[in-house]
Amino acid sequence: MSSRRQRAERRRQELENPQYGWIWKPLAVLLVLAVMVAVGLGIWWSLAPSRFDVETATQEQRISAAPAARGTVTVATLATLIDTLQDKPGGYLRNDLMPPGLLLDNMPSWETGVLVQARLMAASLADFDPGAGESVNTLIAALEQDADDWLAPSMEDHLAQAGNSARAYLARFDDGVGASFVDQGQGLALYLDAVRQQLASLRERLSSTVSDSERLKELGIEVAQDSRVPWYRVDNVFHETRGQTWALGHLLEALERDQADLIASAGLGDSYARALAEIERMQRQFWSPVVLRGSGLGIFANYPLTMAHHLSRLDGALASLIDGLGGANAAPEAATPPVTEVTRSPDDEEAAESAGVEQSDEKSDEQGGQQGAEANSGEQGAEANSDEQGDEQGDEQSAEANSDEQGANQQQPAEQSAE
């Protein structure tokens, strides 16, 4: 009876003072699982998408099997870049408010780089196609929205609208009488110049990650104070650079296919290949878990400065492309008539010696004017005209020799006549 009473008393105490020590175990297990899932998703979502073939992307974006017009590959590639921002693992992460997207910064920076190059190409479509219509204007407006928008309409909604506008514009290339890029190369030169300006700003930000300003001066790099990047944002600039060059590489490959005849006729194949090679080097596998920024010849590398070096080489290749396209578009200069050498017969030389006159052909350039001597050879004859030498002389000197009469008629001032 006493044991029964003791058990009842224990039961009553347990109900009055419950013990929750057993709950922390399943909660701890759930927390560990959540962290593992978040870390795994974070690593997976932080992997940049693989490169795609622009020809295959064009076939997937087009709805017609007709021969592609000039510019089809470029517009289809732009539409694929916009779709990639939404379809890659994790989708568009820049405006996420929940983990693991909220805790990531490398992939959102990469997305920013792709978005910058997509905006640049969309804004340049009017230079390639002067007849670009409302679809291009809608495309530009959708891409220019705030990249951090998460309320409806969110940036994902704007990207979807931009992709539809790009495909609507692409459909005009299949009409036969619709859109098409001009083939003079002006649009390509303007686009490459805009790319150079964008990359110059990016190169300066990468160079500013070197904290030692004296070392930058040794390298010949001038960095403005307002472009300095804090140490905790160095990786953001690095991954944005990889995003921009990833998108730029696809767009340049597409333009190479659309403007192949123009590039070949201007002899720019080597410069174009050098530009693509530098972009390929900047897209090599990134093995380090952190973006190192060592100094000098120390044990740590400086990844941002290495990327800035590749951007400098890319800038040189783009500059040569722009110069070559400008030379290809320039109007040909008027042909300069060939200069004919003056020939003298023995009789002319004797006549000149008897008169005591030295005959010579001379060409002189003066500041503010051009003076030349024209000499034409005839049948054993020579004629030389010399320009004015100055206001002090005030007289005109000329020598004329005719081989037909085998003599010399000379008119010179008296003070210069043969004695």
LINZIMO-V646026 format. One record per backbone hydrogen bond with DSSP energy under -1.0 kcal/mol. CO is the residue of the C=O (numbers start at 1). NH is the residue of the N-H. E is the energy in kcal/mol with one decimal. If there is no record, write none. Layout:
# LINZIMO-V646026
co->(CO;CO)
nh->(NH;NH)
e->(E;E)
This chain:
# LINZIMO-V646026
co->(1;2;3;4;5;6;7;8;9;10;11;12;13;20;23;24;25;26;27;28;29;30;31;32;33;34;35;36;37;38;39;40;41;42;44;53;54;55;56;57;58;69;70;71;72;73;74;75;76;77;78;79;80;81;83;84;88;93;98;105;106;107;108;109;110;111;112;113;114;115;116;117;118;119;120;124;125;128;129;133;134;135;136;137;138;139;140;146;149;154;155;156;157;158;159;160;161;162;163;164;165;166;167;170;172;185;186;187;188;189;190;191;192;193;194;195;196;197;198;199;200;201;202;203;204;206;207;212;213;214;215;216;217;224;225;230;233;234;235;236;237;238;239;240;241;242;243;244;245;246;247;248;249;250;251;252;253;254;255;259;260;261;262;263;264;268;269;270;271;272;273;274;275;276;277;278;281;292;295;301;302;303;304;305;306;307;308;309;310;311;312;313;314;315;316;317;318;319;320;321;322;323;324;325;345;346;347;348;349;350;351;352;366;378;381;382;384;390;399;400;402;411;413;414)
nh->(5;6;7;8;9;10;11;12;13;14;15;16;17;23;27;28;29;30;31;32;33;34;35;36;37;38;39;40;41;42;43;44;45;46;47;57;58;59;60;61;62;72;181;75;76;77;78;79;80;81;82;83;84;85;87;88;91;96;102;109;110;111;112;113;114;115;116;117;118;119;120;121;122;123;124;128;129;182;132;137;138;139;140;141;142;143;144;149;155;158;159;160;161;162;163;164;165;166;167;168;169;170;171;173;175;189;190;191;192;193;194;195;196;197;198;199;200;201;202;203;204;205;206;207;208;209;210;216;217;218;219;221;220;227;228;233;237;238;239;240;241;242;243;244;245;246;247;248;249;250;251;252;253;254;255;256;257;258;259;263;264;265;266;268;267;272;273;274;275;276;277;278;279;280;281;282;284;303;298;294;306;307;308;309;310;311;312;313;314;315;316;317;318;319;320;321;322;323;324;325;326;327;328;329;349;350;351;352;353;354;355;357;369;380;378;401;399;394;384;409;407;398;416;417)
e->(-2.0;-2.4;-2.4;-2.1;-2.2;-2.5;-2.4;-2.4;-2.3;-2.3;-1.9;-2.1;-2.7;-1.4;-1.7;-2.6;-2.0;-2.5;-2.5;-2.4;-2.4;-2.4;-2.5;-2.4;-2.4;-2.6;-2.8;-2.4;-2.8;-2.7;-2.5;-2.4;-3.4;-1.3;-1.2;-2.4;-1.9;-1.9;-1.9;-1.9;-2.1;-2.0;-2.4;-2.1;-2.4;-2.2;-2.2;-2.2;-1.9;-2.2;-2.0;-2.1;-2.2;-1.3;-2.5;-1.8;-2.6;-1.9;-1.7;-1.5;-2.1;-2.7;-1.8;-1.9;-2.0;-2.5;-2.2;-1.8;-2.1;-2.3;-2.0;-2.2;-2.4;-2.3;-1.0;-1.5;-2.9;-2.6;-2.1;-1.2;-2.5;-2.1;-2.6;-2.3;-2.2;-2.0;-1.6;-1.4;-1.8;-1.8;-2.6;-2.1;-2.1;-2.4;-2.5;-2.1;-2.3;-2.4;-2.0;-2.2;-2.2;-2.2;-1.8;-1.2;-1.0;-2.0;-2.4;-2.2;-2.5;-1.9;-2.0;-2.2;-2.2;-1.9;-2.0;-2.7;-2.0;-1.5;-1.6;-2.8;-1.9;-1.8;-2.1;-2.3;-1.7;-1.2;-1.6;-1.4;-1.8;-1.8;-1.5;-2.7;-1.1;-1.2;-1.3;-1.8;-1.7;-2.2;-2.5;-2.1;-2.1;-1.7;-2.0;-2.6;-2.5;-1.8;-2.1;-2.8;-2.3;-1.3;-2.1;-2.7;-1.9;-2.2;-2.5;-2.1;-1.4;-2.1;-2.8;-2.5;-2.3;-2.5;-1.8;-2.5;-1.0;-2.3;-2.1;-2.2;-2.0;-2.1;-2.0;-2.1;-1.9;-2.2;-1.9;-1.5;-1.1;-2.3;-1.7;-3.4;-1.9;-2.4;-2.3;-1.8;-1.9;-2.1;-1.9;-2.0;-2.4;-2.3;-1.8;-1.8;-2.5;-2.4;-1.9;-1.7;-2.4;-2.4;-2.3;-2.5;-2.3;-2.2;-1.9;-1.6;-2.0;-2.3;-2.4;-2.4;-2.4;-2.5;-1.5;-2.1;-1.7;-1.5;-1.1;-1.4;-1.4;-1.3;-1.4;-1.2;-1.3;-1.0;-1.5;-1.2)
